[in-house]
Structures are given as structure tokens and as C-alpha cells.
């Protein structure tokens, strides 16, 4: 009997339509029935796995509709087993024009058990605690929480899966198919292992229900492929010289396209993707197998970043524009032109950094504005590694860059300054009506904080928008205690003009900032809610004090009010 292997995941939802993603056990026809509306799709195959992306149209704005998934005409969701069904029905909640947007966000989540052993190793899964709260299972135990209205979107800002730091369950799977004493050891090798890792990440009953009823958007970060992914040209050359890297990056990017990227896009954006055109127009007998085309796409995206765009954006009426930026795969690493985004990607971002919205929200896995000391250290590290003080010190700089992860926006000063200039122009009303806020949402750094920015006086800018960086990291993978003191010290003071501090080796930054909240180090999930031209943000964690290890209560950690 054909059933779901992963999913359903509720992905792109607007005011009248929704997209649902599934993986099935075998080739099938998949239908989603939501009230009087039904969407159908045949599965397509990739590396022996079977997927479908189903669109349901004609829904009413602001409606909440329970849905059912049928696989070859038989009900596959909602499930009948008590453990999964206790969370209640999965619902499509369409957007309602004019209703304040509520969005959850966070990054860095390992997939391990939710028992005492798992909690002791990696803390409580904040996403799971949030799921239990939304389902009403632990709602009465919530501590200082806002209402339980589900968000309109959850934005995952990288490291949904860890390809290089595998769980015991993933290690067992690897042992069953190859010798882990041979490269790449207990790290992921290929698409098949990625497919299993996604199944582990999305199969816990609470999180599975959450992903079936809250729309999601996603972007990768380094651990989706490997720690320090695309830090430098030297790093890439080392990886490409190994016997295993090609299969890893092709498998990883291909699996990302299927599992994460495809559902980020609305119908119009998907229609522009050549591979999706091939899938959606297929009318042949049997199931379409895209393995060869998917591998070709992934290989090209790795070798020629401008051949495929992973970034995406969407507008929520005039209330908000969300721009989600790929800050990993689109990098230019040549010493003569080193940038966190290539020219095509930077031009794409430049076109979308515009006013005319109440809020401009930029999602980037790597924080644009880091703790001041960290920012200056990374700017210094780039100048050192690129030979600003000579070749010998440059080799030392390259070793330091890879050893201590100097690879954020600050370590790509050309791209940092260009985005800072765009940001100030938007906030000053030079790119259309100034938004109430220009907000960067990020993860990666395994601590959370809020920073507020203002122009360097030399820029001559007068801002009408509040410029904010909000970080939520990790969802589940806490920072080692020894690093927390370092982060506290790095957060002190304000970021000054980098060029002055480094004796002119780095051009002057057009922007300054300081941390106004944090840092804090809990496993967190953050939520923002837009309120006119202002917003409220809050961070929550799961707490099992005096409770079963797998039934955490949701506890407030911090909150912030931004703008008016």
C-alpha cells in the first residue's frame, strides 16, 4: 500500500492558493483535498525517491481549511496512529489582506532524540516546544507567552540538516550501506544519505504536524553542505582535491532543490525554473525520472554560481517585502574579486532593496551586523589573508580564516559595503517611500541578539527607517559554554568605521551599529509580528523543568519593540 515517506509539508501559501510537498514510498498520483478544492500531481523520481508538489487553488482569503492527502486514492494524511493524530488536523490558513503579518524564524537544528539523553547533549528542541504549544498540548503551561495564533510563515535560515555532524541514527544508516572508516567517514556521501537525513529531520510527530500546518520557507547555510562551505578559494581547492567532495556537493544541492528550494517559490516563480517546467509539462507514460537533470543542475550551480539562483523574494501586499538571500553558493572567491555575492546576485538584490512597503525584511543565514568586535576581526582577517600586509602574513591569515570561521558578511567587505549602502538609501527614502523598518533576520552564530544601526556621519544620510538586525540561533544546537564569554565581549561597544581602525587597509564602512538586546544562548525560536510601521519580536525556548523530557513547556526568553 503506497503511503507517505515524508510530509506533508505546507510550503508557499498566499491569499487564495497553497502548495504541499510530499515524498511517497513509490510512484503515485497524489491529491490534496481542502474543503471543496482539490489539487493533484503525479510524482517525479530522483535517485530512486518519489516526490510530488501539489497546488490547491481557489481558496478564500483569510480562511482556515483542514486538508487530506490521498495517495493513489487512499487516505495517507491525516494519519490514524494515536501518536500523530493527537495534534489535530492539518490546516491551510490563507493570508488575509490587511492582517498583521506574523512570522517565526530561526536556524541551526540538529535532529536527535527528544529524551533525557538528547536534551542533555543538545538541549530542548525549540521548534518542537513551539509545535506542542500551537497544538494546545502544553499551552496551559506556557510561561509569559503571547497568544497561540500560528504564524503566517516560518522562515528557516540555514542548517536545517547537518551533513557533517551526524546523529547516531544517521550513523547507523551510513554503516548499513558503506564503510565509515573510508572517506567521507560519518559525514554524508551522496543524495541517498541526504534523503535519509531529511527524513530524520522532519519525522518527529510534533515537528511533522507543525510543518504540515504552518507554511515554511528555507535557505541553506554551511552545514547543509559542510562547515565553512565556500569560505575561500583555498578552502574550495582543498575540497575539490578530495575523492568524495563532488558527490557530496552534487547530492547536497540536488537534495536541497527537491526538499527545500522548490517549495520556496510561488507558481509564477516555479514556472520560470527550467527543471520544474520539464516536470510540470511531462505527459508521458509512467513516472518522470529527473536524476540526470537534477545532478546536472547541482553540478553547474556549484561550479558556475550564476547558473542557478537560490535566493527568492515575495511581497505581502504593501505591508512587507521579504527578500531571502543565498550568502553561501553565490560567492566569488577569486582574490582579484572576492565577494559574498556574484554580480548577477548582487544586481538581483539591488533591484529588490526598495521602499514602498511598511517593512523591508531581508533574510540571510549569516548575520549582516555582527557583534562589533567580531565584525572588525573578520574585516581584519580578510585583509590579512588577501595580502594587505604581505604574502607571508597572508598565508597566516588564510589559516586563521578557516580555523576560526572568519567567513561572514564582514569577511567579504566589498559585498558588505554595497549592501550597507543599499540599506541606507532605502532607509533614507532614496529608493521609494521609506519603510518603517529595514530588518535583517539571520542565524548561524549560535547566539541571539538585536542590533540597531545608523549611518556613519561621513555618509551624510538622514534615516526615516529604523535599521535592525535580529538573530535567532540555534533552534537546537547550543554554543559551547567556553565560547559564550567570547561572544559577550565581542558584543560590547559600537561598530566604528572599519577603515580607520585598520589603518586604511579596509575602506571605511558607511554604517555603524551596536547591540541593543543580548546576546543570549538558549535554543530558541523567534517570532516577529508587524504592527503598522513598527514590529514586536520575541524569542522562546522549551523548558522541561519538572516535566517529562519530551513535553517541554514554551517559555519566553526575550522580546523587543522596534519602530513605531
Steps between C-alpha positions, in 0.01 A plus 500: 500500500652834393542748783690817584866470579546867600245775538269655425686831522292813449720733299408813303158637601341826384146636531335247265741209444732260677780261406551168679816289464526125565729205451320170436619141531458438125371657179148628552229754431470736799193709577440766763137563592430823689126551543351533152839544335732227374849507353668202334850416380695198385823423678835554335806291586852596606762245602234238567280730713154623406376856557198711422421868531125561502333837447154572640328809354177687553517530879344800672727771645535474876347150508608198707434171327591152621646284225548134417775338293407207276763277342357301209155574636566372853525731799860542614453812717374574762639178650306261716773417752433662840845657540464710185125560502502659848627823342176554319429574134745660260361830376564737211469854633502746210628853536249773574575840346549756774555251782833567679759253377639261760816308412713254698869463420815324615789280390731214598305193603648154551268200477553275801275337757274703730571291809718590798815391318424713195410803711818462705711498184332776299231658716127508435382539142341848491311419180341197662408699812331754274313223317368357827391850601316568172330160518367586846678206663714716730322832455373515859861477617627785283698759689453866406403413143293704251189343353534169321396625154718308256742707294427571136845365415798335665832598343787257550828686456742216440631175644167319481719190467858434608689309232829503690388442861277194483273351766515142630201411278674643194821320587308171515362564152849574367636180655233296323605621154877566509819486706518811724873446543538623142448860384274682558471297820186581699429811295247480219614357171224540242135571420375177659647596835358852473155355432524296819626799699199708393273217608659499844473880524130515411348183646460576871119507550485852651726659241337306220161640600642853528652481152168368365298796631736802505633622161878490478783660306864391519855590401816298550814577697837329526407185696237413238810419294807524728640729768671807348343434159652749254707685760777568249659388176758305700220315681328409172822370346560276801148357477513450123828309536328229708343186356162560664416869470338487156236246603438689825437841349300366204291283730456781751394768253276257312330392821465865601327584170249221555442520875540871575534732202208390282240577765640849562360618170153609401343366181633786283856460628493121463381540141828678422712206621602284200506177699156567647374579149622154397318340796174690467471454122577126500214297355675173423421154627629409842689717746747765384853440632698825533816351655733594215356851460507562875864394528588724206323795664683442830841460338454815294378695804815402688743579219317797347297668775326735256343199323235461771347739751418369847394840636131587489263779600130562549276793582224502760288775344661833593542382858834327447752379249703193599830448316688178584863504389733213418823601674678166443478361146510834315843605626786621283828377651761622254759719679463777243123507552386350826132556584233324703266538198588488132401788276177343378391425856599845622303660216199283588525612863545863399175486299311376805646736759221751451259706707128526450429240771430546869786260567794368302618167645823338382564139594863392482636198684814693600444810715556818305578690821706296747637587842733798439819318601414202280430726205835678532683170548350357181574816300859485626518127421395555140755778448772288659417188297481696176854632547448854630807452723695272267489141373651338806243651734241424234561126542456542875179692438363220282569242771327721759207562265427129474591413860268748673228539235569853375252469214194718566393821322772686689763277339378606155535875539414589141158335527447629852554862395277467195213359703556759773472775240179351359358476851572862583351615169179308571484631857560857382213484252727508194352178356131577542296568810714412802375194693436518873774239544775340298557174687763231447406154630785254545631193680826300483692640797339292779400799706215748466490878516356822360716778354396845380692691234547860392703668224861601538486884524731516199226347284277805546189279525194582709291190557121476512506123567624306800776260385514182708680166507313220683672164548344173618746214531495215582168318488683197639878494512632721783826690499772336715519673837862601446402714199229695680740734678666576167164595349408720797823695465463522121155654544625797699521853361409628158634410158721789388625582150704191418734679262624734775567216743703302248723778379328540166547135400120464493279774347283694742161347581195721433310357798538467878305293751486363851324208670188618683385157627703193588686294432326191643573137435187288548362273232244746359233557245419866435176659378444845358167673456459812293304784658449789260848639437641327808541141608525285809743208523522227762722198558381179670659179617381162625529429872470151651556596864272273701356357178549195276799544271284481188229745616672837537305809596557808287679772697565861401868596483509855365296756308559824314290783359628655178382821334165665560 
